[in-house]
Amino acid sequence: MPRSYRFVIADDEKSVAAGLQDQLESLGYDVVAVVNDGQRAVEMCRRALPDAVFLDIEMPGMDGLAAARQIAEDPGTPVIIITAHGHPNLIDQAVEDGVVSYLLKPMTNQGLHAAIEVAVARAREIQALQENVDHLKMTLRERKLIERAKGILMSRRHLNENEAFRLLQRQSQDRRIPMAKLAESIIQTDELLEAPQTGTVTPRPLRRPGSDLPTEE
């Protein structure tokens, strides 16, 4: 039995869209929406968050490749192009736009099922890699924040590196907040204290009552 994936279909030819829907449902998949243009495909992917979206290339308004580019960025739904056009330039453009699979009409049930499994698995691998990269970037950012905070504590409290780190660690535990967040707070406070005082207003001398009245000659 196939996995219970949910799909959106975008094709301006109703008969083609209906045929694809029948194929998917006969394979045990769930079609959550069928639309006839690229813009509605983008909106439906953001709303329904399907496992993948099937896009025709030639559609009125926003075409399939333009829609694929937007969908790949937000919300990141895997895009499968289904088209009658197999020109190498279109395939290259589809790859650049983030398409994970490119199928030519007509498709057999067996070929469609295989393409779905490969496309969804590939998309999940890409997502896992991206999450790993994001985690590494965050880790590097956190390390930089902690190093800067340590330097501030070493300078202001005359501590060595180990003492500054232990102080950060202890305060993080006592306050029950991540060390990186505590470090960021220390950096912001230090920047505020070091900021030059600008825009200081010199107080005007007080006038005696009636001093602004005209004198009599």
Secondary structure, DSSP 8 states (H G I E B T S, - for coil): -----EEEEE-S-HHHHHHHHHHHHHTT-EEEEEESSHHHHHHHHHHH--SEEEE-S--SSS-HHHHHHHHHHTT---EEEEES---HHHHHHHHHTT-SEEEESS--HHHHHHHHHHHHHHHHHHHHHHHHHHHHHHHHHHHHHHHHHHHHHHHHHT--HHHHHHHHHHHHHHHTS-HHHHHHHHHHHHHHHHS---S---------TTTTS----
